[in-house]
Amino acid sequence: MAKAYTPGLRVTDSAVVRETRRLPLKGRVLVAQGDAVDASTIVARAERPGNVRTIKACEQLGLEPSELGEALRVKEGDAVTEGQVLAEVRSFFGLMHQTSKAPCAGVVDHISTVSGYIAVREPPVPIEVDAHIAGRVAEIIPDEGVVVEAAGAFIQGIFGVGGERRGPIKVLAAGADQPLDEAALTPDAAGCVVVGGATASGAALARAAAVGAVGVVVGAVDDRALREFVGYDIGVAITGQEQVPLTLILTEGFGALTMAQRTFALLQSLEGRAASIDGATQIRAGVIRPEIIVPAEGAGAPGVVAEQVVQQELVPGSHVRLIREPLFGQLARVTALPPELRAVETEAEVRVAEVELDDGRRAEVPRANLEIIEG
């Protein structure tokens, strides 16, 4: 994996963060607009229908499907417990007794006198969405979820693996140029978001997981350490669903890179504060960056506000980063935005931007392959 240094990600101690918390299917919103919520507050809940278990009742009872009705001890819609008799037959004056029993608790979903089968649906699986950050409910998405808004510190990384986790920030490096020391990872790091400096070795990441840290934030790691941590080679197109014991966030890139001093200093100032982190990364059109969010104390209280983050518009003069090969990671300035569609190497016709790279070269790239650098 090539080294890449990526300055310009958003790092601020004062922002308004809006987190959309949405169920994967229709459900019920449990809070009201304006409510104060903690990070762990369940804001919406739904139920996924349970799996259907099919019982070959007639085969078990030695009956023809048309004879099943007389043997039934339940009807469609009945709630049953595991091991409950669904159908039974007795013969030879009751000396022979055969039963068909429920393999699980649930509800009788269907009875077929054509196939001789009984279907039992397992209990529904609850799905809950929490607020993830402490703040206030700014918007209700009917039957789906909410938008939670909070004032506080907001730090974007360049790349991450692992999903949402929460814990207090614990800085274990003496400076932005210092690596995360394996020996510094003691049991009191359990439940914490551990902050290193320049980098972390595979052994340090393994130690952080072993002591129970929920996250590690460092400037960079090399490809070997990342592979050891995840267990396989990972692409950089989209992440966040990896089955890893903690969330890893890189603030600068890959290789041996020092964490930006302003990022390290901000994390130091947040020592001990509760942080919500997410390693999800998408490096393509619709870029998603890993995030560290530290709501201000009392973020859910009325009157706690900060400057709203305004999304910048791509215009001539904008400073940008290229997020696709062959110029991935290059910094540039937009010189022109031609209005007409132009053909690119893939033969697709897209809107492009003409840019001047930092080394003076000029290039024409699809606008979807650009990321605006704030500031």
C-alpha positions as CSV (number, residue, x, y, z in Angstrom):
1,M,0.0,0.0,0.0
2,A,1.5,3.4,-1.0
3,K,2.2,6.1,1.5
4,A,-0.3,9.0,1.3
5,Y,-0.3,12.2,3.3
6,T,-3.6,14.0,3.4
7,P,-3.9,17.3,5.2
8,G,-7.0,19.4,5.3
9,L,-9.5,17.1,6.9
10,R,-11.9,18.9,9.2
11,V,-10.4,19.3,12.7
12,T,-12.2,21.7,15.0
13,D,-13.1,22.2,18.6
14,S,-16.4,24.0,17.7
15,A,-18.8,22.6,15.3
16,V,-22.5,21.6,15.0
17,V,-22.6,17.9,14.2
18,R,-25.8,16.3,12.8
19,E,-26.0,12.6,12.9
20,T,-28.8,10.8,11.0
21,R,-29.9,7.7,13.0
22,R,-32.1,5.5,10.8
23,L,-33.5,2.0,11.1
24,P,-32.9,-0.5,8.2
25,L,-36.7,-1.1,8.0
26,K,-39.9,0.7,9.1
27,G,-40.4,0.9,12.8
28,R,-41.2,3.2,15.6
29,V,-39.5,6.4,16.7
30,L,-39.2,6.6,20.5
31,V,-38.3,10.2,21.1
32,A,-39.7,13.6,20.2
33,Q,-38.2,16.5,18.4
34,G,-36.4,18.7,20.9
35,D,-35.7,15.8,23.4
36,A,-32.2,15.7,25.0
37,V,-30.6,12.3,24.4
38,D,-27.4,10.6,25.6
39,A,-25.2,8.6,23.3
40,S,-26.8,5.3,24.5
41,T,-30.4,6.5,24.3
42,I,-32.5,4.2,22.0
43,V,-34.2,6.6,19.6
44,A,-35.9,4.1,17.3
45,R,-36.9,0.4,17.4
46,A,-38.2,-2.1,14.8
47,E,-38.8,-5.8,14.7
48,R,-37.5,-8.1,12.0
49,P,-39.8,-11.0,11.4
50,G,-38.3,-14.2,12.8
51,N,-37.2,-17.2,10.7
52,V,-39.8,-19.8,9.7
53,R,-39.1,-23.4,10.9
54,T,-40.9,-26.1,8.9
55,I,-42.0,-29.3,10.6
56,K,-42.8,-32.4,8.5
57,A,-45.6,-33.3,10.8
58,C,-47.3,-36.0,8.6
59,E,-43.9,-37.8,8.1
60,Q,-43.4,-37.8,11.8
61,L,-46.9,-39.1,12.6
62,G,-47.2,-41.6,9.7
63,L,-50.2,-39.8,8.3
64,E,-51.4,-38.7,4.9
65,P,-51.6,-34.9,4.5
66,S,-55.4,-35.1,4.3
67,E,-55.4,-36.7,7.8
68,L,-53.4,-34.0,9.5
69,G,-56.5,-31.9,10.5
70,E,-57.7,-34.6,13.0
71,A,-54.3,-34.8,14.7
72,L,-53.7,-31.1,15.2
73,R,-53.5,-29.7,18.7
74,V,-52.9,-26.1,17.5
75,K,-54.2,-23.7,14.9
76,E,-52.7,-20.9,12.8
77,G,-51.8,-17.9,14.9
78,D,-51.4,-19.8,18.2
79,A,-48.3,-19.0,20.3
80,V,-46.3,-22.1,21.1
81,T,-43.3,-22.9,23.3
82,E,-40.3,-25.1,22.4
83,G,-41.2,-28.7,22.7
84,Q,-45.0,-28.1,22.7
85,V,-47.1,-30.8,20.9
86,L,-48.4,-29.5,17.6
87,A,-50.1,-32.7,16.5
88,E,-50.4,-36.2,17.8
89,V,-51.9,-39.6,17.1
90,R,-52.8,-42.5,19.3
91,S,-53.5,-46.0,18.1
92,F,-54.1,-49.5,19.4
93,F,-56.3,-48.2,22.2
94,G,-53.7,-45.6,23.1
95,L,-50.8,-47.9,23.4
96,M,-49.0,-46.3,20.5
97,H,-48.5,-42.5,20.8
98,Q,-46.7,-40.3,18.3
99,T,-46.2,-36.6,18.4
100,S,-44.9,-33.7,16.4
101,K,-43.4,-31.0,18.5
102,A,-42.4,-27.4,18.0
103,P,-38.7,-27.0,17.5
104,C,-38.7,-23.5,18.9
105,A,-40.9,-21.0,20.6
106,G,-42.9,-18.8,18.3
107,V,-46.2,-18.6,16.4
108,V,-47.9,-21.2,14.2
109,D,-47.5,-19.4,10.8
110,H,-49.1,-21.9,8.5
111,I,-50.6,-25.4,8.4
112,S,-50.9,-27.3,5.1
113,T,-53.1,-30.3,4.6
114,V,-51.6,-30.6,1.1
115,S,-48.0,-31.0,2.0
116,G,-48.6,-32.2,5.6
117,Y,-46.2,-29.5,6.9
118,I,-46.6,-27.1,9.9
119,A,-44.7,-23.8,9.8
120,V,-43.7,-22.1,13.1
121,R,-42.2,-18.6,12.9
122,E,-39.6,-17.8,15.5
123,P,-40.1,-14.6,17.7
124,P,-39.3,-11.3,15.9
125,V,-35.7,-10.0,16.3
126,P,-35.6,-6.5,17.8
127,I,-33.6,-3.9,16.0
128,E,-32.6,-0.8,17.9
129,V,-30.8,2.4,16.9
130,D,-29.2,4.6,19.5
131,A,-28.3,8.3,19.4
132,H,-24.6,7.6,19.1
133,I,-23.9,11.2,20.4
134,A,-25.2,13.2,23.3
135,G,-27.3,16.1,22.0
136,R,-30.8,17.0,21.0
137,V,-33.3,15.5,18.5
138,A,-33.3,18.1,15.7
139,E,-35.5,16.2,13.3
140,I,-37.9,13.3,13.2
141,I,-37.8,10.9,10.2
142,P,-41.3,9.3,10.5
143,D,-41.2,5.5,11.1
144,E,-37.5,5.4,10.4
145,G,-35.4,7.5,12.8
146,V,-34.1,10.9,13.8
147,V,-31.4,13.5,13.3
148,V,-29.4,14.2,16.4
149,E,-27.6,17.5,16.7
150,A,-24.8,18.4,19.1
151,A,-22.2,21.1,19.5
152,G,-18.7,20.0,20.2
153,A,-15.3,18.9,18.8
154,F,-15.3,17.2,15.4
155,I,-12.2,15.4,14.0
156,Q,-12.2,13.6,10.6
157,G,-9.6,10.9,9.8
158,I,-8.4,9.8,6.4
159,F,-9.1,6.1,6.8
160,G,-10.5,3.7,9.4
161,V,-11.8,0.2,10.0
162,G,-14.5,-0.9,12.5
163,G,-17.8,0.6,13.2
164,E,-19.4,2.8,15.9
165,R,-18.0,2.7,19.4
166,R,-17.9,5.0,22.4
167,G,-15.5,5.7,25.3
168,P,-13.4,8.3,27.0
169,I,-10.3,9.6,25.2
170,K,-7.0,8.5,26.7
171,V,-3.8,9.9,25.2
172,L,-0.9,7.6,25.6
173,A,1.8,9.2,23.4
174,A,4.1,12.0,24.6
175,G,3.9,13.8,21.2
176,A,2.4,13.8,17.7
177,D,5.6,12.2,16.4
178,Q,5.7,9.4,18.9
179,P,4.3,5.9,18.2
180,L,1.8,4.1,20.3
181,D,3.9,2.2,22.8
182,E,2.7,-1.3,23.5
183,A,4.0,-1.1,27.1
184,A,1.8,2.0,27.7
185,L,-1.3,-0.1,27.0
186,T,-2.3,-1.2,30.6
187,P,-5.6,-2.5,31.8
188,D,-6.8,1.0,32.7
189,A,-7.2,1.6,28.9
190,A,-10.2,-0.8,28.9
191,G,-13.2,0.9,27.4
192,C,-11.2,3.9,26.2
193,V,-10.4,5.5,22.8
194,V,-6.7,5.3,22.9
195,V,-4.7,8.1,21.1
196,G,-1.2,7.5,19.9
197,G,1.0,9.8,17.8
198,A,2.7,8.8,14.6
199,T,1.9,5.1,14.2
200,A,1.0,1.8,15.8
201,S,2.5,-1.6,15.2
202,G,0.5,-4.8,14.8
203,A,1.6,-5.8,18.3
204,A,0.4,-2.5,19.8
205,L,-3.0,-2.9,18.1
206,A,-3.2,-6.5,19.4
207,R,-2.3,-5.3,22.9
208,A,-4.9,-2.5,22.8
209,A,-7.6,-5.1,21.9
210,A,-6.4,-7.4,24.6
211,V,-6.7,-4.8,27.4
212,G,-10.2,-3.9,26.1
213,A,-9.7,-0.5,24.4
214,V,-12.7,0.4,22.1
215,G,-10.7,2.5,19.7
216,V,-7.2,3.5,18.6
217,V,-6.4,6.8,16.9
218,V,-3.0,7.3,15.3
219,G,-1.5,9.2,12.4
220,A,-0.8,6.2,10.2
221,V,0.0,2.5,10.0
222,D,1.8,0.4,7.4
223,D,0.0,-2.2,5.3
224,R,1.6,-5.1,7.3
225,A,0.2,-3.8,10.7
226,L,-3.2,-3.2,9.1
227,R,-3.3,-6.7,7.6
228,E,-2.3,-8.3,11.0
229,F,-5.1,-6.3,12.7
230,V,-7.9,-7.1,10.3
231,G,-6.7,-10.6,9.4
232,Y,-6.7,-10.1,5.6
233,D,-5.8,-7.5,2.9
234,I,-8.3,-4.8,2.9
235,G,-9.3,-2.4,0.2
236,V,-9.9,1.3,0.7
237,A,-13.1,1.7,-1.3
238,I,-15.5,1.2,1.7
239,T,-15.0,0.0,5.3
240,G,-16.8,-0.1,8.6
241,Q,-18.3,-3.6,8.7
242,E,-15.1,-5.5,9.6
243,Q,-15.3,-7.9,12.5
244,V,-12.5,-6.3,14.6
245,P,-12.3,-5.9,18.4
246,L,-11.8,-2.2,18.2
247,T,-12.2,0.7,15.8
248,L,-9.0,2.0,14.2
249,I,-8.8,5.6,12.8
250,L,-5.9,7.0,10.9
251,T,-5.7,10.8,10.8
252,E,-3.0,11.2,8.1
253,G,-2.6,8.1,5.9
254,F,-0.4,5.1,5.4
255,G,3.2,4.4,6.1
256,A,5.2,6.4,8.7
257,L,3.5,9.7,9.2
258,T,3.4,12.1,12.1
259,M,-0.1,13.0,13.3
260,A,-0.9,16.7,12.5
261,Q,0.1,18.8,15.5
262,R,-3.3,20.6,15.7
263,T,-5.1,17.2,15.7
264,F,-2.9,15.8,18.4
265,A,-3.2,19.0,20.5
266,L,-7.0,18.9,20.2
267,L,-7.2,15.3,21.3
268,Q,-4.9,16.1,24.2
269,S,-7.3,18.9,25.3
270,L,-10.2,16.4,25.2
271,E,-8.5,13.9,27.5
272,G,-11.1,12.0,29.6
273,R,-14.1,13.3,27.7
274,A,-16.6,10.9,26.2
275,A,-16.1,10.4,22.5
276,S,-18.2,8.7,19.8
277,I,-16.1,7.2,17.0
278,D,-16.9,5.5,13.7
279,G,-14.2,4.0,11.3
280,A,-16.5,3.8,8.3
281,T,-14.7,5.1,5.2
282,Q,-15.7,5.4,1.6
283,I,-13.2,6.7,-0.9
284,R,-15.2,7.4,-4.0
285,A,-18.0,9.7,-5.1
286,G,-19.9,10.5,-1.9
287,V,-16.8,10.4,0.3
288,I,-17.3,9.2,3.9
289,R,-14.5,9.8,6.4
290,P,-14.0,8.2,9.8
291,E,-15.1,10.5,12.6
292,I,-14.3,11.3,16.2
293,I,-17.1,13.4,17.9
294,V,-16.8,14.8,21.4
295,P,-20.0,16.6,22.3
296,A,-19.6,19.7,24.5
297,E,-20.6,19.2,28.1
298,G,-24.4,19.8,28.3
299,A,-24.6,19.4,24.5
300,G,-28.3,18.4,24.8
301,A,-29.2,21.5,26.9
302,P,-31.0,24.4,25.3
303,G,-28.7,27.3,24.3
304,V,-25.6,25.2,23.6
305,V,-24.7,26.2,20.1
306,A,-21.7,26.5,17.8
307,E,-21.0,27.7,14.3
308,Q,-22.8,25.5,11.8
309,V,-20.6,23.6,9.4
310,V,-21.3,24.9,5.8
311,Q,-20.5,22.6,2.9
312,Q,-18.2,24.4,0.5
313,E,-19.1,24.7,-3.2
314,L,-16.6,23.7,-5.9
315,V,-15.5,26.8,-7.8
316,P,-12.4,28.0,-9.7
317,G,-9.7,28.6,-7.0
318,S,-11.0,25.8,-4.7
319,H,-8.2,23.8,-3.1
320,V,-8.9,20.1,-3.6
321,R,-7.5,16.6,-3.1
322,L,-7.8,13.9,-5.8
323,I,-9.3,10.7,-4.4
324,R,-8.9,8.3,-7.3
325,E,-6.0,6.8,-9.1
326,P,-3.8,7.6,-10.9
327,L,-3.4,10.9,-8.9
328,F,-4.8,9.6,-5.6
329,G,-3.7,11.8,-2.7
330,Q,-2.4,14.7,-4.9
331,L,-3.3,18.2,-3.9
332,A,-4.4,20.7,-6.5
333,R,-6.2,24.0,-7.3
334,V,-9.2,24.2,-9.6
335,T,-8.5,26.4,-12.5
336,A,-11.6,25.9,-14.6
337,L,-15.0,24.1,-14.5
338,P,-16.0,23.4,-18.1
339,P,-19.8,23.2,-18.3
340,E,-19.9,20.6,-21.1
341,L,-19.5,16.9,-20.7
342,R,-16.2,15.5,-21.6
343,A,-15.0,12.0,-22.4
344,V,-12.6,10.4,-19.9
345,E,-10.3,7.3,-20.2
346,T,-13.2,4.9,-19.5
347,E,-15.0,6.5,-22.5
348,A,-17.8,7.8,-20.2
349,E,-18.8,11.4,-20.6
350,V,-18.8,13.3,-17.3
351,R,-18.4,16.8,-15.9
352,V,-14.8,17.5,-15.3
353,A,-12.6,20.0,-13.5
354,E,-9.3,21.4,-14.8
355,V,-6.8,21.5,-12.0
356,E,-3.2,22.6,-11.4
357,L,-1.3,20.2,-9.1
358,D,1.0,21.5,-6.4
359,D,4.0,20.5,-8.5
360,G,2.8,22.6,-11.4
361,R,1.4,19.9,-13.6
362,R,-2.1,20.4,-15.1
363,A,-4.8,17.7,-15.3
364,E,-8.4,17.2,-16.2
365,V,-10.3,15.0,-13.8
366,P,-13.9,14.0,-13.1
367,R,-15.5,16.3,-10.5
368,A,-16.7,13.2,-8.6
369,N,-13.0,12.4,-8.0
370,L,-12.3,15.6,-6.1
371,E,-12.6,16.4,-2.4
372,I,-12.7,20.0,-1.3
373,I,-10.1,20.9,1.3
374,E,-11.6,23.2,4.0
375,G,-9.7,26.3,4.9
